Each structure stands twice: as structure tokens, then as C-alpha cells.
Amino acid sequence: MFCSKCGAQNAEGSLFCNKCGAELTDPLSNDALKVQIEEARHLEVQGGTGYKLSLVALVLAIVLAVFIPDYRALFIILAVIAIIVGIWSVTLMSKYARKRADLIKKLK
Ligand SMILES: [Zn+2]
């Protein structure tokens, strides 16, 4: 294997370059990349589902807060939780969408 830093040839399985001392890391195989891409896609879809569910919960909580004034405080708390979960889901979704795009670029 060749050092990615200085290009020197090293014995297969070496952990460090014998010339410059850089750490030698095996580039991920296409199969390993595909597994990671699939995992990222799965988490991205989960984030999307969480976002949709939180939107439904938010609308429901607002409607209930309007029509059942006795429990308004409870429904407002639920609405706030739905907003937090929604923001978190969108963050998760975009994080794994970016990760997936990065991984796809590494595919050979
Ligand atoms: Zn080197």
C-alpha cells in the first residue's frame, strides 16, 4: 500500500508510513461505503418521518388548545414539544442527507 501523504510504498497492513510516519488508513471499500450510505439514507428517512409526525402533532395540539380551553396549558406544552421534535428531526434529516452525499462522492 502507498502512503496518501508522501506516496512511499509500505508493507501491506502497516499502520504507519515507514518514510514520513503518517498514519496509513485503508480507504473504505465500495461495499463498506454502500452499507454506510444505506444507513445514512435510513436515518434521513426517519428524520423525515419524525418531521411529518411532529407537524401533525403540532396542528392537533393547536386545534385542541382552541377547542378545549380547560386543558389549554397541556396542549400548549405538547405543541412546544412537537416544535422541538420537529426541529430536531429536520436537523437529523439534513445531517444524514449531507453525510450520504459525501459518501456517494467517495464511491468508485
Ligand atoms: Zn508517508
Backbone and ligand atoms as CSV (ligand in chain L), in Angstrom:
chain,resi,resn,atom,element,x,y,z
A,1,MET,N,N,0.841,-1.204,0.000
A,1,MET,CA,C,0.000,0.000,0.000
A,1,MET,C,C,0.873,1.250,0.000
A,2,PHE,N,N,0.310,2.327,-0.563
A,2,PHE,CA,C,1.071,3.572,-0.678
A,2,PHE,C,C,0.573,4.607,0.336
A,3,CYS,N,N,1.511,5.386,0.857
A,3,CYS,CA,C,1.159,6.451,1.808
A,3,CYS,C,C,0.400,7.548,1.062
A,4,SER,N,N,-0.733,7.975,1.637
A,4,SER,CA,C,-1.529,9.009,0.962
A,4,SER,C,C,-0.880,10.387,1.123
A,5,LYS,N,N,0.082,10.491,2.041
A,5,LYS,CA,C,0.713,11.787,2.313
A,5,LYS,C,C,1.964,11.987,1.448
A,6,CYS,N,N,2.892,11.005,1.503
A,6,CYS,CA,C,4.159,11.191,0.783
A,6,CYS,C,C,4.301,10.250,-0.421
A,7,GLY,N,N,3.420,9.259,-0.513
A,7,GLY,CA,C,3.440,8.364,-1.668
A,7,GLY,C,C,4.406,7.198,-1.550
A,8,ALA,N,N,5.114,7.094,-0.437
A,8,ALA,CA,C,6.064,5.998,-0.261
A,8,ALA,C,C,5.333,4.658,-0.186
A,9,GLN,N,N,6.000,3.622,-0.677
A,9,GLN,CA,C,5.394,2.298,-0.613
A,9,GLN,C,C,5.671,1.673,0.748
A,10,ASN,N,N,4.659,1.066,1.323
A,10,ASN,CA,C,4.784,0.427,2.629
A,10,ASN,C,C,4.275,-0.998,2.546
A,11,ALA,N,N,4.772,-1.841,3.471
A,11,ALA,CA,C,4.313,-3.231,3.504
A,11,ALA,C,C,2.812,-3.251,3.774
A,12,GLU,N,N,2.125,-4.192,3.134
A,12,GLU,CA,C,0.680,-4.345,3.304
A,12,GLU,C,C,0.352,-4.526,4.790
A,13,GLY,N,N,-0.632,-3.789,5.289
A,13,GLY,CA,C,-1.040,-3.938,6.687
A,13,GLY,C,C,-0.276,-3.054,7.662
A,14,SER,N,N,0.682,-2.259,7.153
A,14,SER,CA,C,1.412,-1.357,8.051
A,14,SER,C,C,0.458,-0.312,8.609
A,15,LEU,N,N,0.718,0.102,9.850
A,15,LEU,CA,C,-0.145,1.111,10.466
A,15,LEU,C,C,0.380,2.522,10.209
A,16,PHE,N,N,1.719,2.625,10.094
A,16,PHE,CA,C,2.320,3.941,9.873
A,16,PHE,C,C,3.286,3.874,8.698
A,17,CYS,N,N,3.430,5.012,8.008
A,17,CYS,CA,C,4.336,5.101,6.870
A,17,CYS,C,C,5.779,4.985,7.360
A,18,ASN,N,N,6.594,4.166,6.652
A,18,ASN,CA,C,7.988,3.996,7.085
A,18,ASN,C,C,8.857,5.189,6.693
A,19,LYS,N,N,8.324,6.070,5.849
A,19,LYS,CA,C,9.128,7.213,5.420
A,19,LYS,C,C,8.766,8.487,6.200
A,20,CYS,N,N,7.454,8.818,6.233
A,20,CYS,CA,C,7.063,10.078,6.873
A,20,CYS,C,C,6.343,9.868,8.213
A,21,GLY,N,N,5.963,8.642,8.508
A,21,GLY,CA,C,5.336,8.368,9.806
A,21,GLY,C,C,3.836,8.644,9.859
A,22,ALA,N,N,3.244,9.041,8.716
A,22,ALA,CA,C,1.799,9.311,8.702
A,22,ALA,C,C,1.016,8.016,8.942
A,23,GLU,N,N,-0.156,8.164,9.533
A,23,GLU,CA,C,-0.996,7.001,9.780
A,23,GLU,C,C,-1.541,6.492,8.444
A,24,LEU,N,N,-1.453,5.215,8.224
A,24,LEU,CA,C,-1.955,4.641,6.975
A,24,LEU,C,C,-3.348,4.077,7.214
A,25,THR,N,N,-4.329,4.670,6.559
A,25,THR,CA,C,-5.686,4.158,6.743
A,25,THR,C,C,-6.151,3.527,5.444
A,26,ASP,N,N,-6.771,2.385,5.598
A,26,ASP,CA,C,-7.327,1.710,4.429
A,26,ASP,C,C,-8.492,2.525,3.891
A,27,PRO,N,N,-8.489,2.870,2.615
A,27,PRO,CA,C,-9.680,3.530,2.094
A,27,PRO,C,C,-10.848,2.546,2.169
A,28,LEU,N,N,-12.027,3.066,2.494
A,28,LEU,CA,C,-13.185,2.174,2.628
A,28,LEU,C,C,-13.504,1.515,1.290
A,29,SER,N,N,-13.833,0.251,1.333
A,29,SER,CA,C,-14.213,-0.444,0.111
A,29,SER,C,C,-15.595,0.032,-0.331
A,30,ASN,N,N,-15.922,-0.183,-1.586
A,30,ASN,CA,C,-17.232,0.220,-2.101
A,30,ASN,C,C,-18.378,-0.427,-1.327
A,31,ASP,N,N,-18.170,-1.698,-0.928
A,31,ASP,CA,C,-19.222,-2.400,-0.184
A,31,ASP,C,C,-19.462,-1.730,1.164
A,32,ALA,N,N,-18.352,-1.372,1.861
A,32,ALA,CA,C,-18.472,-0.704,3.157
A,32,ALA,C,C,-19.151,0.654,2.985
A,33,LEU,N,N,-18.796,1.352,1.901
A,33,LEU,CA,C,-19.417,2.655,1.622
A,33,LEU,C,C,-20.915,2.496,1.389
A,34,LYS,N,N,-21.277,1.455,0.624
A,34,LYS,CA,C,-22.691,1.242,0.304
A,34,LYS,C,C,-23.504,0.963,1.565
A,35,VAL,N,N,-22.914,0.216,2.507
A,35,VAL,CA,C,-23.589,-0.060,3.783
A,35,VAL,C,C,-23.803,1.250,4.539
A,36,GLN,N,N,-22.766,2.102,4.572
A,36,GLN,CA,C,-22.877,3.386,5.279
A,36,GLN,C,C,-23.883,4.314,4.602
A,37,ILE,N,N,-23.917,4.275,3.268
A,37,ILE,CA,C,-24.876,5.102,2.519
A,37,ILE,C,C,-26.303,4.669,2.856
A,38,GLU,N,N,-26.490,3.342,2.925
A,38,GLU,CA,C,-27.816,2.799,3.233
A,38,GLU,C,C,-28.244,3.200,4.652
A,39,GLU,N,N,-27.294,3.148,5.593
A,39,GLU,CA,C,-27.581,3.561,6.979
A,39,GLU,C,C,-27.959,5.037,7.042
A,40,ALA,N,N,-27.193,5.849,6.305
A,40,ALA,CA,C,-27.459,7.296,6.288
A,40,ALA,C,C,-28.839,7.572,5.692
A,41,ARG,N,N,-29.171,6.821,4.617
A,41,ARG,CA,C,-30.468,7.012,3.960
A,41,ARG,C,C,-31.602,6.653,4.923
A,42,HIS,N,N,-31.384,5.553,5.678
A,42,HIS,CA,C,-32.371,5.091,6.644
A,42,HIS,C,C,-32.638,6.179,7.699
A,43,LEU,N,N,-31.568,6.769,8.252
A,43,LEU,CA,C,-31.706,7.810,9.275
A,43,LEU,C,C,-32.318,9.076,8.690
A,44,GLU,N,N,-31.999,9.349,7.419
A,44,GLU,CA,C,-32.568,10.505,6.728
A,44,GLU,C,C,-34.089,10.343,6.607
A,45,VAL,N,N,-34.529,9.126,6.234
A,45,VAL,CA,C,-35.962,8.844,6.105
A,45,VAL,C,C,-36.635,8.946,7.479
A,46,GLN,N,N,-35.966,8.430,8.518
A,46,GLN,CA,C,-36.515,8.522,9.879
A,46,GLN,C,C,-36.703,9.969,10.297
A,47,GLY,N,N,-35.720,10.805,9.965
A,47,GLY,CA,C,-35.815,12.229,10.277
A,47,GLY,C,C,-37.018,12.850,9.572
A,48,GLY,N,N,-37.216,12.464,8.312
A,48,GLY,CA,C,-38.347,12.979,7.534
A,48,GLY,C,C,-39.676,12.563,8.136
A,49,THR,N,N,-39.751,11.304,8.591
A,49,THR,CA,C,-40.974,10.801,9.213
A,49,THR,C,C,-41.234,11.540,10.522
A,50,GLY,N,N,-40.173,11.740,11.307
A,50,GLY,CA,C,-40.297,12.462,12.580
A,50,GLY,C,C,-40.803,13.876,12.358
A,51,TYR,N,N,-40.319,14.497,11.293
A,51,TYR,CA,C,-40.728,15.858,10.965
A,51,TYR,C,C,-42.217,15.916,10.632
A,52,LYS,N,N,-42.671,14.970,9.798
A,52,LYS,CA,C,-44.092,14.937,9.410
A,52,LYS,C,C,-44.985,14.688,10.629
A,53,LEU,N,N,-44.579,13.720,11.472
A,53,LEU,CA,C,-45.364,13.399,12.668
A,53,LEU,C,C,-45.431,14.592,13.617
A,54,SER,N,N,-44.319,15.309,13.747
A,54,SER,CA,C,-44.312,16.452,14.664
A,54,SER,C,C,-45.206,17.573,14.140
A,55,LEU,N,N,-45.270,17.712,12.813
A,55,LEU,CA,C,-46.178,18.713,12.219
A,55,LEU,C,C,-47.632,18.373,12.531
A,56,VAL,N,N,-47.970,17.082,12.359
A,56,VAL,CA,C,-49.335,16.631,12.648
A,56,VAL,C,C,-49.652,16.870,14.124
A,57,ALA,N,N,-48.696,16.515,15.010
A,57,ALA,CA,C,-48.888,16.693,16.452
A,57,ALA,C,C,-49.065,18.171,16.796
A,58,LEU,N,N,-48.299,19.029,16.122
A,58,LEU,CA,C,-48.373,20.472,16.385
A,58,LEU,C,C,-49.757,21.018,16.024
A,59,VAL,N,N,-50.230,20.659,14.820
A,59,VAL,CA,C,-51.541,21.123,14.360
A,59,VAL,C,C,-52.634,20.621,15.301
A,60,LEU,N,N,-52.535,19.343,15.658
A,60,LEU,CA,C,-53.513,18.722,16.556
A,60,LEU,C,C,-53.526,19.440,17.906
A,61,ALA,N,N,-52.338,19.707,18.450
A,61,ALA,CA,C,-52.230,20.364,19.755
A,61,ALA,C,C,-52.843,21.760,19.714
A,62,ILE,N,N,-52.619,22.488,18.594
A,62,ILE,CA,C,-53.175,23.841,18.469
A,62,ILE,C,C,-54.703,23.787,18.383
A,63,VAL,N,N,-55.204,22.846,17.556
A,63,VAL,CA,C,-56.661,22.698,17.407
A,63,VAL,C,C,-57.297,22.353,18.759
A,64,LEU,N,N,-56.689,21.410,19.467
A,64,LEU,CA,C,-57.220,21.001,20.770
A,64,LEU,C,C,-57.160,22.160,21.775
A,65,ALA,N,N,-56.079,22.945,21.713
A,65,ALA,CA,C,-55.936,24.082,22.628
A,65,ALA,C,C,-57.046,25.098,22.392
A,66,VAL,N,N,-57.473,25.231,21.116
A,66,VAL,CA,C,-58.534,26.185,20.776
A,66,VAL,C,C,-59.900,25.664,21.240
A,67,PHE,N,N,-60.125,24.358,21.017
A,67,PHE,CA,C,-61.460,23.819,21.273
A,67,PHE,C,C,-61.666,23.281,22.689
A,68,ILE,N,N,-60.593,22.986,23.390
A,68,ILE,CA,C,-60.724,22.503,24.768
A,68,ILE,C,C,-59.929,23.440,25.689
A,69,PRO,N,N,-60.512,24.596,25.987
A,69,PRO,CA,C,-59.777,25.610,26.760
A,69,PRO,C,C,-59.358,25.130,28.160
A,70,ASP,N,N,-60.117,24.184,28.735
A,70,ASP,CA,C,-59.794,23.697,30.083
A,70,ASP,C,C,-58.400,23.091,30.150
A,71,TYR,N,N,-57.959,22.483,29.046
A,71,TYR,CA,C,-56.651,21.817,29.024
A,71,TYR,C,C,-55.647,22.569,28.147
A,72,ARG,N,N,-55.919,23.864,27.943
A,72,ARG,CA,C,-55.086,24.644,27.019
A,72,ARG,C,C,-53.590,24.574,27.360
A,73,ALA,N,N,-53.279,24.720,28.651
A,73,ALA,CA,C,-51.870,24.722,29.070
A,73,ALA,C,C,-51.180,23.420,28.645
A,74,LEU,N,N,-51.878,22.304,28.841
A,74,LEU,CA,C,-51.329,20.995,28.474
A,74,LEU,C,C,-51.054,20.925,26.969
A,75,PHE,N,N,-52.020,21.404,26.177
A,75,PHE,CA,C,-51.859,21.331,24.722
A,75,PHE,C,C,-50.767,22.268,24.226
A,76,ILE,N,N,-50.594,23.386,24.928
A,76,ILE,CA,C,-49.507,24.299,24.539
A,76,ILE,C,C,-48.154,23.638,24.806
A,77,ILE,N,N,-48.053,22.920,25.925
A,77,ILE,CA,C,-46.808,22.193,26.226
A,77,ILE,C,C,-46.552,21.148,25.130
A,78,LEU,N,N,-47.621,20.441,24.742
A,78,LEU,CA,C,-47.481,19.439,23.673
A,78,LEU,C,C,-47.036,20.086,22.365
A,79,ALA,N,N,-47.584,21.281,22.076
A,79,ALA,CA,C,-47.207,21.995,20.848
A,79,ALA,C,C,-45.725,22.347,20.881
A,80,VAL,N,N,-45.244,22.803,22.048
A,80,VAL,CA,C,-43.826,23.167,22.181
A,80,VAL,C,C,-42.946,21.924,21.975
A,81,ILE,N,N,-43.362,20.808,22.577
A,81,ILE,CA,C,-42.597,19.555,22.404
A,81,ILE,C,C,-42.573,19.170,20.921
A,82,ALA,N,N,-43.731,19.311,20.252
A,82,ALA,CA,C,-43.806,18.970,18.822
A,82,ALA,C,C,-42.847,19.841,18.006
A,83,ILE,N,N,-42.750,21.127,18.363
A,83,ILE,CA,C,-41.843,22.032,17.639
A,83,ILE,C,C,-40.389,21.592,17.845
A,84,ILE,N,N,-40.042,21.239,19.099
A,84,ILE,CA,C,-38.670,20.809,19.397
A,84,ILE,C,C,-38.335,19.529,18.622
A,85,VAL,N,N,-39.261,18.574,18.666
A,85,VAL,CA,C,-39.036,17.310,17.950
A,85,VAL,C,C,-38.918,17.585,16.450
A,86,GLY,N,N,-39.739,18.507,15.938
A,86,GLY,CA,C,-39.702,18.858,14.519
A,86,GLY,C,C,-38.355,19.426,14.101
A,87,ILE,N,N,-37.840,20.373,14.908
A,87,ILE,CA,C,-36.540,20.982,14.600
A,87,ILE,C,C,-35.444,19.919,14.652
A,88,TRP,N,N,-35.508,19.077,15.672
A,88,TRP,CA,C,-34.508,18.018,15.827
A,88,TRP,C,C,-34.548,17.071,14.624
A,89,SER,N,N,-35.758,16.723,14.176
A,89,SER,CA,C,-35.918,15.812,13.038
A,89,SER,C,C,-35.335,16.405,11.761
A,90,VAL,N,N,-35.581,17.696,11.561
A,90,VAL,CA,C,-35.055,18.357,10.356
A,90,VAL,C,C,-33.521,18.384,10.405
A,91,THR,N,N,-32.977,18.638,11.604
A,91,THR,CA,C,-31.520,18.644,11.774
A,91,THR,C,C,-30.950,17.277,11.434
A,92,LEU,N,N,-31.589,16.240,11.959
A,92,LEU,CA,C,-31.167,14.858,11.700
A,92,LEU,C,C,-31.224,14.554,10.207
A,93,MET,N,N,-32.333,14.939,9.584
A,93,MET,CA,C,-32.554,14.666,8.167
A,93,MET,C,C,-31.461,15.333,7.320
A,94,SER,N,N,-31.170,16.612,7.590
A,94,SER,CA,C,-30.187,17.317,6.759
A,94,SER,C,C,-28.776,16.814,7.051
A,95,LYS,N,N,-28.500,16.446,8.300
A,95,LYS,CA,C,-27.181,15.922,8.657
A,95,LYS,C,C,-26.890,14.642,7.864
A,96,TYR,N,N,-27.859,13.739,7.834
A,96,TYR,CA,C,-27.619,12.474,7.148
A,96,TYR,C,C,-27.735,12.605,5.627
A,97,ALA,N,N,-28.462,13.603,5.161
A,97,ALA,CA,C,-28.507,13.856,3.718
A,97,ALA,C,C,-27.126,14.310,3.248
A,98,ARG,N,N,-26.492,15.189,4.057
A,98,ARG,CA,C,-25.138,15.662,3.735
A,98,ARG,C,C,-24.146,14.515,3.791
A,99,LYS,N,N,-24.278,13.688,4.847
A,99,LYS,CA,C,-23.361,12.569,5.030
A,99,LYS,C,C,-23.481,11.606,3.839
A,100,ARG,N,N,-24.721,11.365,3.420
A,100,ARG,CA,C,-24.956,10.446,2.306
A,100,ARG,C,C,-24.326,10.999,1.022
A,101,ALA,N,N,-24.488,12.305,0.796
A,101,ALA,CA,C,-23.909,12.930,-0.400
A,101,ALA,C,C,-22.385,12.802,-0.377
A,102,ASP,N,N,-21.785,12.995,0.819
A,102,ASP,CA,C,-20.328,12.860,0.953
A,102,ASP,C,C,-19.890,11.438,0.635
A,103,LEU,N,N,-20.633,10.461,1.156
A,103,LEU,CA,C,-20.272,9.059,0.964
A,103,LEU,C,C,-20.405,8.665,-0.518
A,104,ILE,N,N,-21.460,9.177,-1.159
A,104,ILE,CA,C,-21.681,8.847,-2.573
A,104,ILE,C,C,-20.522,9.348,-3.428
A,105,LYS,N,N,-19.954,10.522,-3.038
A,105,LYS,CA,C,-18.823,11.076,-3.771
A,105,LYS,C,C,-17.610,10.155,-3.683
A,106,LYS,N,N,-17.512,9.413,-2.556
A,106,LYS,CA,C,-16.342,8.537,-2.363
A,106,LYS,C,C,-16.465,7.220,-3.119
A,107,LEU,N,N,-17.660,6.915,-3.611
A,107,LEU,CA,C,-17.855,5.656,-4.352
A,107,LEU,C,C,-17.020,5.668,-5.634
A,108,LYS,N,N,-16.430,4.509,-5.902
A,108,LYS,CA,C,-15.593,4.444,-7.111
A,108,LYS,C,C,-16.316,3.653,-8.214
L,1,ZN,ZN,ZN,4.436,8.738,4.079
